[in-house]
Amino acid sequence: MEGIILQNVDKKKFTELFNKVHKLSEDVQLLIDNKFSENVTPVQAAEEQNCSVQTIYAQIKKGVYPASKVGRKLLIKRSDLENALKEVKSLKYKR
């Protein structure tokens, strides 16, 4: 911060504002990381994808969506859902 020259700005206020912005950027990154580490059920995935639950189960069976079983529940990682959609879009244009 010593290399920055600002006119009519209090150094203490600038440092305080800079620290707040840095903290906010860390919080945003944490939220983004939590979104992609979250697991969803097939019902939640169907709601997000605007399709039927049977379609999600069929995609799991085909291996498009890797799912893991926890007890009696099937869970799909949200990041796997996003990656599968990206792959489908890229396959469409590869033909």
DSSP file (Angstrom, degrees, kcal/mol; ACC not computed):
  #  RESIDUE AA STRUCTURE BP1 BP2  ACC     N-H-->O    O-->H-N    N-H-->O    O-->H-N    TCO  KAPPA ALPHA  PHI   PSI    X-CA   Y-CA   Z-CA
    1    1 A M    >         0   0    0      0, 0.0     3,-1.0     0, 0.0    14,-0.0   0.000 360.0 360.0 360.0 -13.9    0.0    0.0    0.0
    2    2 A E  T 3   +     0   0    0      1,-0.2     0, 0.0     3,-0.0     0, 0.0   0.793 360.0  57.7 -68.7 -26.1    3.0    2.3    0.3
    3    3 A G  T 3  S+     0   0    0      2,-0.0     2,-0.5     0, 0.0    -1,-0.2   0.579  87.6  91.4 -81.5  -9.4    3.3    2.5   -3.5
    4    4 A I    <   -     0   0    0     -3,-1.0     2,-0.6     2,-0.0     0, 0.0  -0.739  60.3-160.6 -91.2 129.8   -0.3    3.9   -3.9
    5    5 A I        +     0   0    0     -2,-0.5     2,-0.4     2,-0.0    -3,-0.0  -0.940  15.9 171.8-112.2 115.5   -0.7    7.6   -3.9
    6    6 A L        -     0   0    0     -2,-0.6     3,-0.5     3,-0.1     2,-0.4  -0.963  23.8-136.8-122.6 140.2   -4.2    8.9   -3.2
    7    7 A Q  S    S+     0   0    0     -2,-0.4     3,-0.1     1,-0.2    -2,-0.0  -0.768  82.4   3.9 -97.3 141.9   -5.2   12.4   -2.6
    8    8 A N  S    S+     0   0    0     -2,-0.4     2,-0.5     1,-0.2    -1,-0.2   0.788  97.2 125.1  59.4  32.7   -7.7   13.4    0.1
    9    9 A V        -     0   0    0     -3,-0.5     2,-0.3     4,-0.0    -1,-0.2  -0.986  60.6-129.6-124.9 127.3   -7.9    9.8    1.5
   10   10 A D     >  -     0   0    0     -2,-0.5     4,-2.5     1,-0.1     5,-0.2  -0.575  13.3-140.8 -73.1 130.1   -7.2    8.9    5.1
   11   11 A K  H  > S+     0   0    0     -2,-0.3     4,-2.4     1,-0.2     5,-0.2   0.874 101.1  52.1 -61.0 -38.9   -4.7    6.0    5.2
   12   12 A K  H  > S+     0   0    0      2,-0.2     4,-2.2     1,-0.2    -1,-0.2   0.914 111.5  45.7 -65.2 -44.0   -6.6    4.4    8.2
   13   13 A K  H  > S+     0   0    0      2,-0.2     4,-2.6     1,-0.2    -2,-0.2   0.890 112.6  51.3 -67.1 -39.0  -10.0    4.5    6.4
   14   14 A F  H  X S+     0   0    0     -4,-2.5     4,-2.8     2,-0.2    -2,-0.2   0.929 110.7  47.9 -63.7 -44.3   -8.4    3.2    3.2
   15   15 A T  H  X S+     0   0    0     -4,-2.4     4,-2.3     2,-0.2    -2,-0.2   0.900 112.1  50.0 -61.9 -41.6   -6.8    0.3    5.1
   16   16 A E  H  X S+     0   0    0     -4,-2.2     4,-1.9     2,-0.2    -2,-0.2   0.916 112.9  46.1 -63.4 -44.1  -10.1   -0.5    6.8
   17   17 A L  H  X S+     0   0    0     -4,-2.6     4,-2.3     2,-0.2    -2,-0.2   0.900 111.2  52.6 -65.8 -41.7  -12.0   -0.4    3.5
   18   18 A F  H  X S+     0   0    0     -4,-2.8     4,-2.2     1,-0.2    -2,-0.2   0.910 109.0  49.8 -61.1 -42.8   -9.3   -2.6    1.8
   19   19 A N  H  X S+     0   0    0     -4,-2.3     4,-2.3     2,-0.2    -1,-0.2   0.876 109.8  51.3 -64.5 -37.9   -9.6   -5.2    4.6
   20   20 A K  H  X S+     0   0    0     -4,-1.9     4,-2.3     2,-0.2    -2,-0.2   0.908 110.5  48.3 -65.4 -41.7  -13.4   -5.2    4.3
   21   21 A V  H  X S+     0   0    0     -4,-2.3     4,-2.2     2,-0.2    -2,-0.2   0.907 111.4  50.3 -64.9 -41.2  -13.2   -5.8    0.5
   22   22 A H  H  X S+     0   0    0     -4,-2.2     4,-1.9     2,-0.2    -2,-0.2   0.911 110.6  49.5 -62.6 -43.1  -10.7   -8.6    1.1
   23   23 A K  H  X S+     0   0    0     -4,-2.3     4,-2.2     1,-0.2    -2,-0.2   0.901 110.1  51.4 -63.3 -41.8  -12.9  -10.3    3.7
   24   24 A L  H  X S+     0   0    0     -4,-2.3     4,-2.4     1,-0.2    -2,-0.2   0.902 107.9  51.6 -63.0 -40.9  -15.9  -10.0    1.3
   25   25 A S  H  X S+     0   0    0     -4,-2.2     4,-2.0     1,-0.2    -1,-0.2   0.883 109.7  49.9 -65.0 -36.7  -13.9  -11.7   -1.5
   26   26 A E  H  X S+     0   0    0     -4,-1.9     4,-2.1     2,-0.2    -1,-0.2   0.905 110.5  50.3 -65.4 -40.8  -13.0  -14.5    0.8
   27   27 A D  H  X S+     0   0    0     -4,-2.2     4,-2.2     2,-0.2    -2,-0.2   0.894 109.9  50.1 -63.9 -41.0  -16.6  -14.9    1.8
   28   28 A V  H  X S+     0   0    0     -4,-2.4     4,-2.2     2,-0.2    -1,-0.2   0.916 110.3  49.8 -64.7 -42.8  -17.7  -15.1   -1.8
   29   29 A Q  H  X S+     0   0    0     -4,-2.0     4,-2.4     1,-0.2    -1,-0.2   0.884 109.3  52.3 -63.5 -38.2  -15.1  -17.7   -2.6
   30   30 A L  H  X S+     0   0    0     -4,-2.1     4,-2.4     2,-0.2    -1,-0.2   0.904 109.1  49.8 -63.8 -41.6  -16.3  -19.8    0.3
   31   31 A L  H  X S+     0   0    0     -4,-2.2     4,-2.0     2,-0.2    -2,-0.2   0.898 110.7  49.8 -63.3 -40.9  -19.9  -19.6   -0.9
   32   32 A I  H  X S+     0   0    0     -4,-2.2     4,-1.6     2,-0.2    -2,-0.2   0.919 111.3  48.7 -64.5 -43.1  -18.8  -20.7   -4.4
   33   33 A D  H  X S+     0   0    0     -4,-2.4     4,-1.0     1,-0.2    -2,-0.2   0.896 110.7  51.0 -63.8 -40.1  -16.8  -23.6   -2.9
   34   34 A N  H  X S+     0   0    0     -4,-2.4     4,-0.8     1,-0.2    -1,-0.2   0.861 106.0  56.1 -65.9 -35.2  -19.8  -24.7   -0.8
   35   35 A K  H  < S+     0   0    0     -4,-2.0     3,-0.5     1,-0.2    -1,-0.2   0.912 110.9  43.0 -63.1 -41.9  -22.1  -24.6   -3.8
   36   36 A F  H  < S+     0   0    0     -4,-1.6    43,-0.9     1,-0.2    -1,-0.2   0.618 112.6  52.1 -83.6 -11.8  -20.0  -27.0   -5.7
   37   37 A S  H  < S+     0   0    0     -4,-1.0    -1,-0.2    -3,-0.2    -2,-0.2   0.514  87.0 108.5 -96.7  -4.8  -19.3  -29.4   -2.8
   38   38 A E     <  -     0   0    0     -4,-0.8    40,-2.7    -3,-0.5     2,-0.3  -0.431  62.2-138.7 -74.7 143.9  -23.0  -29.7   -2.0
   39   39 A N  E     -A   77   0A   0     38,-0.2     2,-0.3    -2,-0.1    38,-0.2  -0.781  16.9-163.4-100.1 147.2  -24.8  -33.0   -2.7
   40   40 A V  E     -A   76   0A   0     36,-3.0    36,-3.0    -2,-0.3     0, 0.0  -0.928  16.8-122.5-128.3 154.3  -28.3  -33.1   -4.1
   41   41 A T     >  -     0   0    0     -2,-0.3     4,-2.5    34,-0.2     5,-0.2  -0.462  35.6-104.7 -84.2 164.4  -30.9  -35.9   -4.3
   42   42 A P  H  > S+     0   0    0      0, 0.0     4,-2.3     0, 0.0     5,-0.1   0.844 122.5  55.2 -59.0 -32.8  -32.3  -37.0   -7.7
   43   43 A V  H  > S+     0   0    0      2,-0.2     4,-1.9     1,-0.2     5,-0.1   0.931 110.1  44.6 -65.9 -44.9  -35.5  -35.1   -6.9
   44   44 A Q  H  > S+     0   0    0      1,-0.2     4,-2.1     2,-0.2    -1,-0.2   0.887 112.6  52.3 -65.4 -38.7  -33.6  -31.8   -6.3
   45   45 A A  H  X S+     0   0    0     -4,-2.5     4,-2.3     1,-0.2    -2,-0.2   0.894 107.9  51.6 -64.1 -39.5  -31.5  -32.5   -9.4
   46   46 A A  H  X>S+     0   0    0     -4,-2.3     5,-2.0     2,-0.2     4,-1.0   0.892 109.1  50.4 -64.6 -39.6  -34.7  -33.0  -11.5
   47   47 A E  H  <5S+     0   0    0     -4,-1.9     3,-0.3     1,-0.2    -1,-0.2   0.910 113.4  45.5 -64.4 -41.3  -36.1  -29.7  -10.2
   48   48 A E  H  <5S+     0   0    0     -4,-2.1    -2,-0.2     1,-0.2    -1,-0.2   0.860 117.1  43.9 -69.4 -35.3  -32.9  -27.9  -11.2
   49   49 A Q  H  <5S-     0   0    0     -4,-2.3    -1,-0.2    -5,-0.2    -2,-0.2   0.530 105.6-127.1 -87.6  -6.7  -32.7  -29.5  -14.6
   50   50 A N  T  <5S+     0   0    0     -4,-1.0     2,-0.3    -3,-0.3    -3,-0.2   0.934  72.3 107.7  56.8  49.5  -36.4  -29.0  -15.3
   51   51 A C  S   <S-     0   0    0     -5,-2.0    -1,-0.2    -6,-0.1    -2,-0.1  -0.836  74.7 -78.7-140.6 179.6  -36.9  -32.7  -16.1
   52   52 A S     >  -     0   0    0     -2,-0.3     4,-1.4     1,-0.1     3,-0.2  -0.400  32.5-120.4 -82.6 161.1  -38.5  -35.7  -14.5
   53   53 A V  H  > S+     0   0    0      1,-0.2     4,-2.4     2,-0.2     5,-0.2   0.850 114.2  60.2 -66.7 -34.5  -37.1  -37.7  -11.7
   54   54 A Q  H  > S+     0   0    0      1,-0.2     4,-2.3     2,-0.2    -1,-0.2   0.867 101.2  54.2 -62.0 -35.5  -37.2  -40.8  -13.9
   55   55 A T  H  > S+     0   0    0      2,-0.2     4,-2.4     1,-0.2    -1,-0.2   0.912 108.0  49.3 -63.7 -42.1  -34.9  -39.0  -16.4
   56   56 A I  H  X S+     0   0    0     -4,-1.4     4,-2.3     2,-0.2    -2,-0.2   0.927 111.2  48.9 -63.5 -44.4  -32.4  -38.4  -13.6
   57   57 A Y  H  X S+     0   0    0     -4,-2.4     4,-2.3     1,-0.2    -1,-0.2   0.890 111.1  50.8 -62.7 -37.8  -32.5  -42.0  -12.5
   58   58 A A  H  X S+     0   0    0     -4,-2.3     4,-2.2     2,-0.2    -1,-0.2   0.898 109.9  49.7 -65.4 -39.8  -32.0  -43.1  -16.1
   59   59 A Q  H  X>S+     0   0    0     -4,-2.4     5,-2.2     2,-0.2     4,-1.1   0.868 110.3  50.6 -67.3 -35.7  -29.0  -40.8  -16.5
   60   60 A I  H  <5S+     0   0    0     -4,-2.3     3,-0.3     2,-0.2    -2,-0.2   0.922 110.4  49.7 -64.6 -43.6  -27.6  -42.3  -13.2
   61   61 A K  H  <5S+     0   0    0     -4,-2.3    -2,-0.2     1,-0.2    -1,-0.2   0.872 110.4  49.9 -64.3 -37.0  -28.1  -45.8  -14.6
   62   62 A K  H  <5S-     0   0    0     -4,-2.2    -1,-0.2    -5,-0.1    -2,-0.2   0.722 117.0-115.5 -71.8 -21.3  -26.3  -44.8  -17.9
   63   63 A G  T  <5S+     0   0    0     -4,-1.1    -3,-0.2    -3,-0.3    -2,-0.1   0.542  82.4 121.4  97.0   8.6  -23.4  -43.4  -15.9
   64   64 A V  S   <S+     0   0    0     -5,-2.2    -4,-0.2     1,-0.3    -5,-0.1   0.926  80.0  37.8 -68.4 -44.0  -23.9  -39.8  -17.0
   65   65 A Y  S    S-     0   0    0     -6,-1.0     2,-0.4    -9,-0.2    -1,-0.3  -0.931  85.4-141.7-108.4 111.8  -24.4  -38.6  -13.4
   66   66 A P        -     0   0    0      0, 0.0    11,-0.6     0, 0.0     2,-0.3  -0.606  29.1-177.5 -71.5 125.9  -22.1  -40.4  -11.0
   67   67 A A  E     -B   76   0A   0     -2,-0.4     2,-0.4    -7,-0.2     9,-0.2  -0.899  16.6-151.5-125.3 153.0  -24.1  -41.0   -7.8
   68   68 A S  E     -B   75   0A   0      7,-2.6     7,-3.0    -2,-0.3     2,-0.5  -0.940  16.5-128.1-123.4 149.1  -23.3  -42.5   -4.5
   69   69 A K  E     -B   74   0A   0     -2,-0.4     2,-0.6     5,-0.2     5,-0.2  -0.839  19.1-175.0-100.4 127.3  -25.6  -44.2   -2.1
   70   70 A V  E >  S-B   73   0A   0      3,-3.0     3,-2.0    -2,-0.5     2,-0.5  -0.935  70.8 -48.5-119.5 104.7  -25.7  -43.1    1.5
   71   71 A G  T 3  S-     0   0    0     -2,-0.6    -2,-0.0     1,-0.3     0, 0.0  -0.601 123.5 -24.7  68.5-120.6  -28.0  -45.5    3.4
   72   72 A R  T 3  S+     0   0    0     -2,-0.5     2,-0.3    -3,-0.1    -1,-0.3   0.427 121.1  94.6-100.8  -1.5  -31.1  -45.6    1.2
   73   73 A K  E <   - B   0  70A   0     -3,-2.0    -3,-3.0   -32,-0.0     2,-0.5  -0.713  65.0-141.6 -97.9 141.3  -30.5  -42.3   -0.5
   74   74 A L  E     - B   0  69A   0     -2,-0.3     2,-0.4    -5,-0.2    -5,-0.2  -0.849  21.8-166.7 -93.2 134.0  -28.8  -41.6   -3.7
   75   75 A L  E     - B   0  68A   0     -7,-3.0    -7,-2.6    -2,-0.5     2,-0.4  -0.974   8.2-165.3-125.5 138.6  -26.7  -38.4   -3.7
   76   76 A I  E     -AB  40  67A   0    -36,-3.0   -36,-3.0    -2,-0.4     2,-0.2  -0.973  25.9-120.3-120.5 133.3  -25.2  -36.6   -6.7
   77   77 A K  E  >  -A   39   0A   0    -11,-0.6     4,-1.6    -2,-0.4     3,-0.4  -0.535  16.5-134.9 -71.4 137.1  -22.5  -34.0   -6.3
   78   78 A R  H  > S+     0   0    0    -40,-2.7     4,-2.2     1,-0.2     5,-0.2   0.862 106.5  56.8 -61.0 -35.9  -23.6  -30.6   -7.7
   79   79 A S  H  > S+     0   0    0    -43,-0.9     4,-2.5   -41,-0.3    -1,-0.2   0.867 103.8  53.5 -64.7 -34.9  -20.3  -30.2   -9.4
   80   80 A D  H  > S+     0   0    0     -3,-0.4     4,-2.3     2,-0.2    -1,-0.2   0.872 107.1  51.9 -66.5 -36.3  -20.9  -33.5  -11.2
   81   81 A L  H  X S+     0   0    0     -4,-1.6     4,-1.9     2,-0.2    -2,-0.2   0.938 111.6  46.2 -62.1 -47.0  -24.2  -32.2  -12.5
   82   82 A E  H  X S+     0   0    0     -4,-2.2     4,-1.9     1,-0.2    -2,-0.2   0.918 113.7  48.5 -62.9 -43.8  -22.6  -29.0  -13.8
   83   83 A N  H  X S+     0   0    0     -4,-2.5     4,-2.1     1,-0.2    -1,-0.2   0.884 108.8  53.1 -65.8 -38.7  -19.8  -31.0  -15.5
   84   84 A A  H  X S+     0   0    0     -4,-2.3     4,-2.1     1,-0.2    -1,-0.2   0.887 108.6  50.5 -64.6 -38.2  -22.2  -33.5  -17.1
   85   85 A L  H  X S+     0   0    0     -4,-1.9     4,-2.1     2,-0.2    -1,-0.2   0.896 109.5  50.5 -66.4 -39.2  -24.2  -30.6  -18.6
   86   86 A K  H  X S+     0   0    0     -4,-1.9     4,-2.1     1,-0.2    -2,-0.2   0.897 110.3  50.3 -64.6 -39.6  -21.0  -29.0  -20.0
   87   87 A E  H  X S+     0   0    0     -4,-2.1     4,-2.3     2,-0.2    -2,-0.2   0.898 108.9  51.3 -65.9 -40.6  -20.0  -32.4  -21.6
   88   88 A V  H  X S+     0   0    0     -4,-2.1     4,-1.7     1,-0.2    -1,-0.2   0.914 110.3  49.2 -63.7 -42.8  -23.4  -32.8  -23.2
   89   89 A K  H  X S+     0   0    0     -4,-2.1     4,-1.1     1,-0.2    -1,-0.2   0.903 112.0  48.1 -63.4 -40.9  -23.2  -29.4  -24.7
   90   90 A S  H  X S+     0   0    0     -4,-2.1     4,-0.7     1,-0.2    -1,-0.2   0.858 108.6  54.1 -71.3 -32.7  -19.7  -30.0  -26.1
   91   91 A L  H >X S+     0   0    0     -4,-2.3     4,-0.7     1,-0.2     3,-0.6   0.860 101.8  60.1 -65.6 -34.8  -20.7  -33.3  -27.5
   92   92 A K  H 3< S+     0   0    0     -4,-1.7     3,-0.4     1,-0.2    -1,-0.2   0.876 110.0  40.9 -59.7 -38.7  -23.5  -31.7  -29.4
   93   93 A Y  H 3< S+     0   0    0     -4,-1.1    -1,-0.2    -3,-0.2    -2,-0.2   0.531 101.0  71.4 -90.9  -6.9  -21.1  -29.5  -31.3
   94   94 A K  H <<        0   0    0     -4,-0.7    -1,-0.2    -3,-0.6    -2,-0.2   0.684 360.0 360.0 -81.0 -17.2  -18.5  -32.1  -31.9
   95   95 A R     <        0   0    0     -4,-0.7    -1,-0.2    -3,-0.4    -2,-0.1   0.498 360.0 360.0 -66.3 360.0  -20.6  -34.0  -34.5
